[in-house]
């Protein structure tokens, strides 16, 4: 959904309402399959349970927006 660039740093962000089905989980996390760099990759949702996998970080939207740093 979003790529954030600032002074040579990059951050990838996929946003979804909820990761309520396996189809949604696969769609959001698999969106990063073709990206081969080592910049941080996030899936953001309203879910409270951390569903991070394969180096891709899952964060609750509130926690993500209030974070001091995202790396």
N, CA, C and O atoms as CSV, one atom per row, in Angstrom:
chain,resi,resn,atom,element,x,y,z
A,1,UNK,N,N,0.814,-1.199,0.000
A,1,UNK,CA,C,0.000,0.000,0.000
A,1,UNK,C,C,0.858,1.265,0.000
A,1,UNK,O,O,0.591,2.204,-0.750
A,2,UNK,N,N,1.920,1.284,0.871
A,2,UNK,CA,C,2.738,2.490,1.007
A,2,UNK,C,C,4.218,2.138,1.039
A,2,UNK,O,O,4.614,1.101,1.571
A,3,UNK,N,N,5.025,3.016,0.462
A,3,UNK,CA,C,6.474,2.959,0.590
A,3,UNK,C,C,6.897,4.316,1.114
A,3,UNK,O,O,6.592,5.345,0.512
A,4,UNK,N,N,7.598,4.318,2.233
A,4,UNK,CA,C,8.050,5.570,2.853
A,4,UNK,C,C,9.564,5.662,2.692
A,4,UNK,O,O,10.287,4.755,3.104
A,5,UNK,N,N,10.042,6.743,2.099
A,5,UNK,CA,C,11.468,6.987,1.911
A,5,UNK,C,C,11.858,8.269,2.621
A,5,UNK,O,O,11.183,9.292,2.507
A,6,UNK,N,N,12.972,8.195,3.364
A,6,UNK,CA,C,13.489,9.387,4.026
A,6,UNK,C,C,14.991,9.226,4.206
A,6,UNK,O,O,15.445,8.322,4.907
A,7,UNK,N,N,15.754,10.099,3.576
A,7,UNK,CA,C,17.217,10.129,3.700
A,7,UNK,C,C,17.855,8.754,3.521
A,7,UNK,O,O,18.693,8.344,4.324
A,8,UNK,N,N,17.461,8.053,2.479
A,8,UNK,CA,C,18.067,6.763,2.184
A,8,UNK,C,C,17.488,5.590,2.949
A,8,UNK,O,O,17.867,4.446,2.700
A,9,UNK,N,N,16.589,5.847,3.864
A,9,UNK,CA,C,15.906,4.779,4.597
A,9,UNK,C,C,14.562,4.522,3.935
A,9,UNK,O,O,13.975,5.419,3.330
A,10,UNK,N,N,14.090,3.313,4.053
A,10,UNK,CA,C,12.820,2.951,3.424
A,10,UNK,C,C,12.022,2.080,4.389
A,10,UNK,O,O,12.581,1.354,5.211
A,11,UNK,N,N,10.704,2.173,4.265
A,11,UNK,CA,C,9.777,1.410,5.095
A,11,UNK,C,C,8.594,1.031,4.219
A,11,UNK,O,O,8.034,1.883,3.529
A,12,UNK,N,N,8.212,-0.237,4.242
A,12,UNK,CA,C,7.061,-0.713,3.467
A,12,UNK,C,C,5.896,-0.968,4.419
A,12,UNK,O,O,6.088,-1.516,5.504
A,13,UNK,N,N,4.695,-0.575,4.016
A,13,UNK,CA,C,3.524,-0.726,4.882
A,13,UNK,C,C,2.336,-1.257,4.076
A,13,UNK,O,O,1.925,-0.653,3.085
A,14,UNK,N,N,1.798,-2.383,4.514
A,14,UNK,CA,C,0.539,-2.932,4.007
A,14,UNK,C,C,-0.496,-2.696,5.101
A,14,UNK,O,O,-0.212,-2.930,6.276
A,15,UNK,N,N,-1.690,-2.238,4.736
A,15,UNK,CA,C,-2.732,-1.930,5.715
A,15,UNK,C,C,-3.994,-2.713,5.374
A,15,UNK,O,O,-4.416,-2.773,4.219
A,16,UNK,N,N,-4.586,-3.312,6.404
A,16,UNK,CA,C,-5.851,-4.018,6.237
A,16,UNK,C,C,-6.691,-3.824,7.494
A,16,UNK,O,O,-6.153,-3.553,8.568
A,17,UNK,N,N,-7.992,-3.960,7.361
A,17,UNK,CA,C,-8.893,-3.788,8.505
A,17,UNK,C,C,-8.601,-4.842,9.567
A,17,UNK,O,O,-8.227,-4.502,10.690
A,18,UNK,N,N,-8.765,-6.100,9.228
A,18,UNK,CA,C,-8.486,-7.217,10.131
A,18,UNK,C,C,-7.846,-8.356,9.345
A,18,UNK,O,O,-8.085,-8.516,8.148
A,19,UNK,N,N,-7.036,-9.136,10.033
A,19,UNK,CA,C,-6.475,-10.349,9.448
A,19,UNK,C,C,-7.355,-11.525,9.879
A,19,UNK,O,O,-6.893,-12.455,10.540
A,20,UNK,N,N,-8.624,-11.464,9.491
A,20,UNK,CA,C,-9.634,-12.393,9.995
A,20,UNK,C,C,-9.667,-13.723,9.253
A,20,UNK,O,O,-10.168,-14.712,9.789
A,21,UNK,N,N,-9.151,-13.767,8.049
A,21,UNK,CA,C,-9.183,-15.019,7.293
A,21,UNK,C,C,-7.786,-15.337,6.778
A,21,UNK,O,O,-6.941,-14.451,6.648
A,22,UNK,N,N,-7.559,-16.598,6.490
A,22,UNK,CA,C,-6.271,-17.009,5.939
A,22,UNK,C,C,-6.027,-16.345,4.585
A,22,UNK,O,O,-4.887,-16.045,4.233
A,23,UNK,N,N,-7.091,-16.121,3.835
A,23,UNK,CA,C,-6.979,-15.437,2.543
A,23,UNK,C,C,-6.430,-14.019,2.722
A,23,UNK,O,O,-5.553,-13.594,1.970
A,24,UNK,N,N,-6.936,-13.297,3.704
A,24,UNK,CA,C,-6.459,-11.934,3.977
A,24,UNK,C,C,-5.019,-11.952,4.462
A,24,UNK,O,O,-4.206,-11.140,4.020
A,25,UNK,N,N,-4.697,-12.865,5.362
A,25,UNK,CA,C,-3.324,-12.987,5.865
A,25,UNK,C,C,-2.369,-13.231,4.700
A,25,UNK,O,O,-1.344,-12.560,4.579
A,26,UNK,N,N,-2.705,-14.181,3.855
A,26,UNK,CA,C,-1.842,-14.489,2.705
A,26,UNK,C,C,-1.715,-13.307,1.761
A,26,UNK,O,O,-0.618,-13.018,1.284
A,27,UNK,N,N,-2.804,-12.625,1.483
A,27,UNK,CA,C,-2.766,-11.472,0.572
A,27,UNK,C,C,-1.840,-10.382,1.114
A,27,UNK,O,O,-1.014,-9.849,0.374
A,28,UNK,N,N,-1.972,-10.054,2.383
A,28,UNK,CA,C,-1.192,-8.953,2.953
A,28,UNK,C,C,0.285,-9.303,3.112
A,28,UNK,O,O,1.146,-8.493,2.768
A,29,UNK,N,N,0.590,-10.483,3.622
A,29,UNK,CA,C,1.988,-10.859,3.828
A,29,UNK,C,C,2.679,-11.226,2.514
A,29,UNK,O,O,3.860,-10.927,2.332
A,30,UNK,N,N,1.960,-11.867,1.606
A,30,UNK,CA,C,2.565,-12.260,0.324
A,30,UNK,C,C,2.810,-11.076,-0.604
A,30,UNK,O,O,3.511,-11.216,-1.606
A,31,UNK,N,N,2.250,-9.927,-0.293
A,31,UNK,CA,C,2.505,-8.724,-1.097
A,31,UNK,C,C,3.992,-8.376,-1.108
A,31,UNK,O,O,4.457,-7.677,-2.008
A,32,UNK,N,N,4.733,-8.853,-0.124
A,32,UNK,CA,C,6.158,-8.561,-0.014
A,32,UNK,C,C,7.048,-9.598,-0.697
A,32,UNK,O,O,8.269,-9.445,-0.696
A,33,UNK,N,N,6.481,-10.627,-1.268
A,33,UNK,CA,C,7.276,-11.719,-1.848
A,33,UNK,C,C,8.284,-11.261,-2.895
A,33,UNK,O,O,9.365,-11.841,-2.996
A,34,UNK,N,N,7.963,-10.255,-3.659
A,34,UNK,CA,C,8.868,-9.817,-4.736
A,34,UNK,C,C,9.872,-8.755,-4.286
A,34,UNK,O,O,10.717,-8.335,-5.077
A,35,UNK,N,N,9.793,-8.322,-3.043
A,35,UNK,CA,C,10.706,-7.289,-2.535
A,35,UNK,C,C,11.879,-7.978,-1.858
A,35,UNK,O,O,11.704,-8.678,-0.861
A,36,UNK,N,N,13.061,-7.783,-2.394
A,36,UNK,CA,C,14.241,-8.522,-1.938
A,36,UNK,C,C,15.199,-7.708,-1.072
A,36,UNK,O,O,16.249,-8.221,-0.685
A,37,UNK,N,N,14.873,-6.465,-0.760
A,37,UNK,CA,C,15.791,-5.687,0.076
A,37,UNK,C,C,15.533,-5.987,1.558
A,37,UNK,O,O,14.627,-6.746,1.900
A,38,UNK,N,N,16.336,-5.384,2.420
A,38,UNK,CA,C,16.243,-5.651,3.857
A,38,UNK,C,C,15.613,-4.516,4.646
A,38,UNK,O,O,15.770,-4.453,5.866
A,39,UNK,N,N,14.909,-3.624,3.977
A,39,UNK,CA,C,14.221,-2.562,4.704
A,39,UNK,C,C,13.023,-3.154,5.447
A,39,UNK,O,O,12.475,-4.172,5.027
A,40,UNK,N,N,12.615,-2.520,6.552
A,40,UNK,CA,C,11.489,-3.036,7.350
A,40,UNK,C,C,10.195,-3.114,6.543
A,40,UNK,O,O,9.883,-2.241,5.733
A,41,UNK,N,N,9.462,-4.185,6.796
A,41,UNK,CA,C,8.177,-4.422,6.133
A,41,UNK,C,C,7.127,-4.666,7.209
A,41,UNK,O,O,7.335,-5.466,8.121
A,42,UNK,N,N,5.998,-3.970,7.098
A,42,UNK,CA,C,4.944,-4.057,8.108
A,42,UNK,C,C,3.601,-4.394,7.490
A,42,UNK,O,O,3.300,-4.004,6.363
A,43,UNK,N,N,2.795,-5.132,8.255
A,43,UNK,CA,C,1.371,-5.300,7.987
A,43,UNK,C,C,0.667,-4.678,9.187
A,43,UNK,O,O,0.914,-5.065,10.329
A,44,UNK,N,N,-0.209,-3.718,8.926
A,44,UNK,CA,C,-0.898,-2.958,9.968
A,44,UNK,C,C,-2.382,-3.305,9.934
A,44,UNK,O,O,-2.993,-3.346,8.866
A,45,UNK,N,N,-2.962,-3.557,11.122
A,45,UNK,CA,C,-4.397,-3.865,11.201
A,45,UNK,C,C,-4.924,-3.497,12.586
A,45,UNK,O,O,-4.171,-3.041,13.446
A,46,UNK,N,N,-6.207,-3.698,12.789
A,46,UNK,CA,C,-6.818,-3.483,14.102
A,46,UNK,C,C,-6.602,-4.661,15.049
A,46,UNK,O,O,-6.922,-4.560,16.234
A,47,UNK,N,N,-6.069,-5.768,14.552
A,47,UNK,CA,C,-5.845,-6.948,15.387
A,47,UNK,C,C,-4.868,-6.639,16.518
A,47,UNK,O,O,-3.881,-5.930,16.316
A,48,UNK,N,N,-5.145,-7.172,17.705
A,48,UNK,CA,C,-4.256,-6.995,18.861
A,48,UNK,C,C,-3.170,-8.068,18.905
A,48,UNK,O,O,-2.067,-7.814,19.390
A,49,UNK,N,N,-3.473,-9.261,18.404
A,49,UNK,CA,C,-2.540,-10.380,18.425
A,49,UNK,C,C,-1.438,-10.163,17.392
A,49,UNK,O,O,-1.718,-9.862,16.232
A,50,UNK,N,N,-0.182,-10.319,17.819
A,50,UNK,CA,C,0.956,-10.163,16.909
A,50,UNK,C,C,1.012,-11.366,15.972
A,50,UNK,O,O,1.189,-12.500,16.416
A,51,UNK,N,N,0.862,-11.114,14.687
A,51,UNK,CA,C,0.871,-12.179,13.689
A,51,UNK,C,C,2.089,-12.077,12.773
A,51,UNK,O,O,2.045,-12.529,11.629
A,52,UNK,N,N,3.175,-11.484,13.271
A,52,UNK,CA,C,4.407,-11.339,12.488
A,52,UNK,C,C,4.875,-12.696,11.976
A,52,UNK,O,O,4.686,-13.720,12.632
A,53,UNK,N,N,5.492,-12.687,10.784
A,53,UNK,CA,C,6.006,-13.932,10.212
A,53,UNK,C,C,7.043,-13.636,9.141
A,53,UNK,O,O,6.970,-12.621,8.449
A,54,UNK,N,N,8.000,-14.526,9.017
A,54,UNK,CA,C,9.016,-14.461,7.955
A,54,UNK,C,C,9.704,-13.103,7.865
A,54,UNK,O,O,9.988,-12.624,6.767
A,55,UNK,N,N,9.971,-12.487,8.996
A,55,UNK,CA,C,10.651,-11.197,9.013
A,55,UNK,C,C,9.761,-10.000,8.743
A,55,UNK,O,O,10.227,-8.861,8.778
A,56,UNK,N,N,8.487,-10.242,8.475
A,56,UNK,CA,C,7.521,-9.162,8.250
A,56,UNK,C,C,6.801,-8.912,9.565
A,56,UNK,O,O,6.217,-9.825,10.149
A,57,UNK,N,N,6.847,-7.672,10.025
A,57,UNK,CA,C,6.279,-7.325,11.327
A,57,UNK,C,C,4.807,-6.957,11.205
A,57,UNK,O,O,4.421,-6.164,10.346
A,58,UNK,N,N,3.998,-7.541,12.069
A,58,UNK,CA,C,2.591,-7.161,12.152
A,58,UNK,C,C,2.436,-6.250,13.363
A,58,UNK,O,O,2.964,-6.545,14.435
A,59,UNK,N,N,1.714,-5.145,13.197
A,59,UNK,CA,C,1.478,-4.219,14.299
A,59,UNK,C,C,0.025,-3.782,14.305
A,59,UNK,O,O,-0.609,-3.648,13.259
A,60,UNK,N,N,-0.482,-3.565,15.494
A,60,UNK,CA,C,-1.789,-2.949,15.676
A,60,UNK,C,C,-1.663,-1.495,15.228
A,60,UNK,O,O,-0.640,-0.857,15.480
A,61,UNK,N,N,-2.679,-0.973,14.576
A,61,UNK,CA,C,-2.623,0.387,14.026
A,61,UNK,C,C,-2.304,1.430,15.091
A,61,UNK,O,O,-1.509,2.339,14.852
A,62,UNK,N,N,-2.907,1.306,16.238
A,62,UNK,CA,C,-2.666,2.266,17.320
A,62,UNK,C,C,-1.200,2.225,17.752
A,62,UNK,O,O,-0.557,3.267,17.880
A,63,UNK,N,N,-0.676,1.019,17.975
A,63,UNK,CA,C,0.719,0.876,18.387
A,63,UNK,C,C,1.672,1.402,17.315
A,63,UNK,O,O,2.678,2.035,17.631
A,64,UNK,N,N,1.358,1.143,16.068
A,64,UNK,CA,C,2.202,1.603,14.965
A,64,UNK,C,C,2.246,3.126,14.899
A,64,UNK,O,O,3.317,3.719,14.772
A,65,UNK,N,N,1.078,3.753,14.987
A,65,UNK,CA,C,1.019,5.215,14.867
A,65,UNK,C,C,1.631,5.936,16.059
A,65,UNK,O,O,2.107,7.063,15.919
A,66,UNK,N,N,1.627,5.310,17.222
A,66,UNK,CA,C,2.177,5.942,18.421
A,66,UNK,C,C,3.649,5.606,18.658
A,66,UNK,O,O,4.254,6.130,19.593
A,67,UNK,N,N,4.228,4.752,17.835
A,67,UNK,CA,C,5.619,4.338,18.011
A,67,UNK,C,C,6.572,5.504,17.761
A,67,UNK,O,O,6.367,6.305,16.849
A,68,UNK,N,N,7.607,5.585,18.579
A,68,UNK,CA,C,8.649,6.599,18.397
A,68,UNK,C,C,9.489,6.282,17.156
A,68,UNK,O,O,9.849,7.181,16.396
A,69,UNK,N,N,9.794,5.006,16.962
A,69,UNK,CA,C,10.570,4.541,15.812
A,69,UNK,C,C,9.923,3.278,15.278
A,69,UNK,O,O,9.240,2.567,16.015
A,70,UNK,N,N,10.138,2.990,13.975
A,70,UNK,CA,C,9.516,1.815,13.366
A,70,UNK,C,C,10.503,0.727,12.994
A,70,UNK,O,O,10.083,-0.300,12.460
A,71,UNK,N,N,11.762,0.893,13.243
A,71,UNK,CA,C,12.733,-0.147,12.863
A,71,UNK,C,C,12.909,-1.155,13.944
A,71,UNK,O,O,13.687,-2.096,13.790
